[in-house]
Amino acid sequence: MRALTWHGEKDVRIEDVPRPEIVNPHDAVIEITSTALCGSDLHLYNGHMPGMREGDVLGHEPMGEVIEVGEDVETLEAGDRVVVPFPIACGHCWFCENELYSLCDNSNPNAELARKAMGHSPAGLFGYSHVLGGYAGGQAEYLRVPYADVGPIVIDSDLPDEEVLFLSDVFPTGYMAAENAEIEAGDTVAVWGCGPVGQFAIQSAWLLGAERVIAIDRVQERLDMAREHGDAEIIDFEEDDVYDRLMEMTGNRGPDRCIDAVGTEAHGTGLAGVTDRAKQAAKLETDRPHVLRQAIKSCRKGGTLSIPGVYIGDADNIPVGAMMNKALTVKTGQTHVQRYLDPLLQRIEDGDVDPSFVVTHQVDLEDGPEMYRTFNRKEDDCIKVVMTP
């Protein structure tokens, strides 16, 4: 089959690889109809995630048609149209029973690698390094889905792929980010990063009762999307000092809830930004926490900081003193996607949200290597890429 494979920093290729097969009676195999390129994939593309091996199949936002199921799969059958969540969950460990699916105890066969880096292993993820399981991803013609009874959601309606595909990751991720922010009616919510996760955090903030949403980025087409589709007030961080502007907009109180939808590759300004890039290049830190610092200092006293942006390892100069003395609540984590599938599909079917608004590029899978380059360089107004095998 054809698939997008990783061969080192900024080296993604379209290649022939073996077609997946059932290896466990709880597996399913799906034929991909649509698969997306995620901002988190750029952490792999830019060489920041450890545990990648040459030839690894990328991608964690797929959907398609079930073509084969293992003998112990009970909820799926051949012909079902499904969206596949990016975390892999067993469904019966303590974490899964408590709906903390991205923390599954059993789905990472390389748990010891993750434990050495993090203290404990989270769940295995599709297409996201051998530290997190070494599973082949969904930027391919076919995908093996372990624990197939726990995760894939069947789409019975005739909604097009681009309206339901993002249930695999970015819509639940944006929603969980807003939920973690503990938004209450009347709150002012600031969202750093207007990529797809940030866009869905903005949409979700309104669903949860926000009175104002402020979106922060430097890419004009992302800011335009946040304003036009998310009714957000905007700050271009290359034109304004973000802290000063937020204080001005909130009467020096600061936003009630802050969401860092950027993560490890934040583009800092000034000396701090230069220092972070230098440290990252010299392998002295893995992450560039500029947004995290800014959000901690900007958030109002007693406010909440939600972090859906992916961080890889270590970061310097985090203002822990400000976080503690301002009594901030901090909530983060990979998304427990399975928890949100049914309610968010209902939101889509009810017309509350049409996730397809984020799609800017629809291309063939064969165009994947070029789209990685385009997306990474933020060229051609590229915000969200959907590929068809």
C-alpha positions in Angstrom: 0.0 0.0 0.0 1.0 3.6 -0.3 1.9 5.6 2.9 3.7 8.7 4.1 6.9 7.6 5.9 9.4 9.4 8.1 13.1 9.3 7.1 14.6 12.0 9.3 14.3 15.7 10.0 12.2 17.4 7.2 12.2 14.2 5.2 8.8 12.7 4.6 8.3 10.4 1.6 5.4 8.6 -0.1 6.4 4.9 -0.4 5.1 1.4 -0.8 4.9 -0.4 2.6 3.3 -3.7 3.7 -0.5 -3.6 4.0 -1.6 -4.2 7.6 -3.2 -7.4 8.7 -5.2 -8.7 11.7 -2.6 -9.7 14.3 -4.9 -9.9 17.4 -8.5 -11.0 17.6 -9.4 -7.6 18.9 -8.0 -5.8 15.8 -9.8 -4.2 12.8 -8.4 -3.1 9.5 -9.9 -0.1 7.8 -9.4 1.3 4.3 -8.7 5.0 4.7 -11.0 7.5 2.9 -9.6 10.7 4.5 -6.7 11.5 6.7 -5.4 14.8 8.0 -2.1 16.5 8.7 -1.9 17.7 12.3 0.3 20.4 13.8 1.7 17.7 16.1 3.0 15.9 13.0 5.3 18.9 12.5 7.1 18.0 15.8 8.0 14.7 14.2 8.8 16.5 10.8 11.1 18.9 12.6 13.0 16.2 14.5 11.8 17.1 18.1 10.2 13.8 19.1 12.5 11.0 20.2 11.9 7.4 19.2 11.3 7.9 15.5 12.7 5.3 13.1 13.3 5.5 9.4 10.3 4.2 7.5 7.7 4.9 10.3 4.2 5.5 8.9 2.9 8.8 10.0 -0.5 10.2 10.8 -3.1 10.1 13.6 -6.3 11.7 12.2 -7.9 9.0 10.0 -11.3 7.7 9.0 -12.5 5.1 6.6 -14.4 1.9 6.0 -13.9 -1.3 8.0 -12.8 -4.1 5.7 -11.9 -6.8 8.2 -12.4 -7.5 11.9 -10.8 -9.9 14.4 -12.9 -12.7 15.7 -13.3 -11.0 19.1 -14.5 -7.6 17.8 -18.1 -7.1 18.8 -19.0 -3.5 17.9 -17.8 -3.2 14.3 -18.3 -5.1 11.1 -17.1 -4.9 7.6 -18.6 -2.0 5.8 -18.9 0.3 8.8 -17.8 3.9 8.2 -15.7 4.9 11.2 -13.6 7.7 12.6 -10.5 6.5 14.5 -9.3 8.4 17.7 -5.6 9.0 17.9 -5.0 7.5 21.4 -5.2 3.7 21.6 -7.1 2.4 24.6 -7.8 -1.1 26.0 -11.1 -0.1 27.6 -10.6 -2.2 30.8 -7.7 -0.8 32.8 -8.2 1.6 35.7 -7.6 4.6 33.5 -9.9 3.6 30.7 -12.7 2.7 33.3 -12.3 6.3 34.5 -12.5 7.7 30.9 -8.9 8.7 31.0 -8.3 7.0 27.7 -5.1 8.7 26.7 -3.5 7.3 29.9 -4.3 3.7 29.1 -2.0 1.3 31.0 -2.0 -1.5 28.4 -1.8 0.0 24.9 1.9 1.0 24.8 4.0 -2.0 24.1 7.1 0.2 24.7 5.9 1.5 28.1 9.3 1.1 29.6 10.8 3.7 27.2 8.1 6.2 28.1 8.4 5.4 31.8 12.1 6.3 31.7 11.3 9.6 30.1 8.2 10.6 32.0 7.9 8.5 35.1 4.9 6.6 33.7 3.7 5.7 30.3 0.7 7.2 28.7 -1.4 5.4 26.0 0.0 4.3 22.7 -0.7 6.7 19.9 -1.0 6.1 16.1 2.0 7.2 14.1 3.8 9.0 16.9 7.1 7.4 17.6 8.3 4.2 19.3 8.3 5.8 22.7 4.5 5.8 22.3 4.1 2.4 20.9 5.6 2.3 17.4 2.1 1.9 15.8 1.8 2.6 12.1 -0.2 5.7 11.5 -3.1 6.6 9.3 -1.5 8.7 6.5 -1.8 5.6 4.3 -4.3 3.5 2.3 -5.0 1.1 5.2 -4.7 1.1 9.0 -4.7 -1.6 11.6 -6.7 -0.5 14.6 -6.0 -2.4 17.9 -8.7 -2.6 20.6 -11.2 -1.9 17.8 -14.2 -2.1 20.2 -12.7 0.9 22.2 -12.5 3.9 20.0 -13.7 4.0 16.5 -17.1 5.7 16.2 -19.5 4.5 13.5 -20.8 7.3 11.3 -24.3 6.2 10.3 -25.3 9.5 8.6 -24.3 10.8 5.2 -22.3 13.7 6.6 -19.2 14.2 4.4 -15.8 13.1 5.7 -14.6 16.7 6.2 -17.4 17.3 8.8 -16.6 14.3 10.9 -12.9 13.5 10.3 -11.7 15.9 13.0 -13.5 13.8 15.7 -10.2 11.8 15.5 -8.3 14.6 17.2 -8.5 18.3 16.8 -12.2 18.9 17.6 -12.1 16.8 20.9 -8.7 18.3 21.7 -10.1 21.9 21.4 -13.2 20.9 23.4 -11.2 19.2 26.2 -8.9 22.3 26.3 -12.0 24.5 26.9 -13.4 22.1 29.4 -10.1 21.9 31.3 -10.1 25.7 31.4 -13.2 25.5 33.6 -15.0 28.2 31.7 -18.0 29.7 33.4 -20.7 32.0 32.1 -19.3 35.5 31.5 -15.6 34.5 31.4 -13.0 36.1 29.2 -10.9 33.4 27.5 -7.6 33.9 25.8 -6.4 31.3 23.3 -2.7 31.3 22.2 -2.4 29.7 18.8 -5.0 29.8 16.0 -4.2 26.5 14.3 -7.0 23.9 14.1 -6.8 23.1 17.9 -7.0 26.7 18.7 -9.9 27.2 16.4 -11.8 24.4 18.0 -10.9 25.7 21.5 -12.4 29.0 20.4 -15.6 27.4 19.1 -15.8 25.3 22.3 -15.3 28.3 24.6 -18.5 29.8 23.2 -20.3 26.5 23.6 -19.3 26.4 27.3 -20.5 30.0 28.1 -17.6 32.4 27.5 -18.5 36.0 27.2 -15.4 37.1 25.3 -12.7 35.1 23.4 -9.4 36.6 22.5 -7.2 34.8 19.9 -3.4 35.3 19.7 -1.2 34.5 16.7 1.0 36.1 14.1 -0.3 34.4 11.0 -2.9 36.6 9.3 -5.0 33.9 7.8 -5.3 32.1 11.1 -6.3 35.3 12.9 -8.8 36.0 10.1 -10.3 32.6 10.6 -10.5 33.1 14.4 -12.3 36.4 13.8 -14.6 35.3 11.0 -15.5 31.8 12.1 -14.9 32.1 15.9 -16.1 35.7 16.6 -12.9 36.2 18.5 -11.1 39.5 19.2 -7.5 39.1 17.9 -4.0 40.0 18.9 -1.1 39.8 16.5 1.9 39.1 18.7 4.3 40.6 16.2 2.5 43.9 16.3 1.5 44.1 20.0 3.0 43.1 23.4 0.6 40.4 24.3 0.7 40.9 28.1 0.2 44.7 27.8 -2.6 44.3 25.2 -4.4 41.7 27.4 -4.2 44.0 30.4 -5.6 46.8 28.4 -8.5 44.7 27.1 -9.4 43.3 30.6 -9.0 46.4 32.8 -5.7 45.0 34.1 -7.4 42.0 35.6 -6.2 39.5 32.9 -8.2 36.8 31.2 -10.1 34.4 33.4 -9.1 31.4 31.4 -5.9 30.9 29.3 -5.4 28.2 26.7 -2.0 27.3 25.3 -2.8 25.6 22.0 0.8 26.1 20.7 3.1 23.8 22.7 6.7 22.9 22.0 7.4 25.0 18.9 6.2 28.4 20.1 7.7 31.4 18.2 8.9 33.7 20.9 9.8 37.3 20.4 12.7 39.3 21.8 15.6 37.9 23.8 13.6 35.0 25.3 12.6 33.8 21.9 16.1 33.9 20.6 17.4 32.1 23.8 14.8 29.3 23.5 15.7 28.7 19.9 19.4 28.6 20.7 18.9 26.2 23.6 16.7 23.9 21.5 19.2 23.9 18.6 22.0 23.0 21.1 19.8 20.2 22.7 19.8 22.1 26.0 16.0 22.0 26.1 13.5 20.2 24.0 10.7 22.7 24.1 10.2 26.4 23.5 7.9 27.5 26.3 7.4 31.1 25.3 3.6 30.8 25.2 3.5 29.0 28.5 5.4 31.7 30.3 3.2 34.4 28.7 0.0 32.7 29.6 1.1 32.2 33.3 1.9 35.9 33.6 -1.2 37.1 31.8 -3.8 34.9 33.5 -5.8 36.6 36.2 -5.2 35.7 39.8 -7.1 32.6 40.7 -7.6 31.8 37.0 -7.2 28.6 35.0 -4.5 27.6 32.5 -5.3 24.8 30.1 -2.5 23.3 28.0 -3.6 21.2 25.0 -0.4 22.2 23.1 1.9 19.2 22.9 5.2 19.5 24.9 7.9 16.9 24.3 10.3 17.0 27.3 12.1 19.7 29.2 11.8 23.5 29.1 13.6 26.3 31.0 12.6 29.4 32.9 9.0 28.5 33.6 7.6 31.1 36.1 6.5 28.7 38.7 6.6 31.4 41.3 4.0 33.4 39.4 1.9 30.3 38.9 1.9 29.5 42.6 1.5 33.0 44.0 -1.3 33.8 41.7 -3.1 30.6 42.7 -3.5 29.4 39.2 -5.1 26.0 38.3 -3.2 24.2 35.6 -4.8 21.3 33.6 -3.3 19.6 30.6 -2.9 16.2 28.9 -3.4 14.3 25.7 -7.0 14.2 24.8 -9.3 11.4 26.1 -10.9 11.4 22.6 -13.2 8.4 23.2 -14.9 10.3 26.0 -16.0 13.0 23.6 -17.0 11.2 20.4 -20.7 10.7 21.0 -21.5 14.2 22.4 -19.4 16.0 19.8 -20.8 14.0 16.9 -24.2 15.0 18.2 -23.1 18.7 18.2 -22.1 18.3 14.5 -25.4 16.5 13.6 -27.4 19.2 15.4 -25.6 22.0 13.4 -23.9 23.6 16.5 -20.5 23.2 14.8 -19.4 22.5 11.3 -15.8 21.4 11.7 -15.1 21.6 7.9 -14.4 25.3 8.2 -10.8 24.7 9.1 -10.0 22.8 5.9 -7.8 24.9 3.5 -6.2 22.1 1.4 -7.7 18.9 0.0 -5.1 16.8 -1.9 -4.2 13.3 -2.8 -2.0 11.3 -0.4 0.7 11.4 -3.1 1.0 15.1 -2.5 1.7 14.6 1.2 5.5 15.3 1.2 4.9 18.7 -0.4 2.0 19.5 1.9 4.3 18.8 4.9 6.7 21.4 3.6 3.9 23.9 2.8 2.3 23.4 6.2 5.6 23.7 8.1 6.5 26.9 6.3 3.0 28.3 6.8 2.8 29.0 3.1 -0.2 29.2 0.7 -2.6 30.1 3.6 -2.3 26.5 4.8 -4.1 25.8 8.0 -5.5 22.3 7.7 -4.7 19.6 5.1 -7.0 16.7 4.3 -5.6 13.9 2.1 -7.4 11.2 0.2 -5.5 8.0 -0.6 
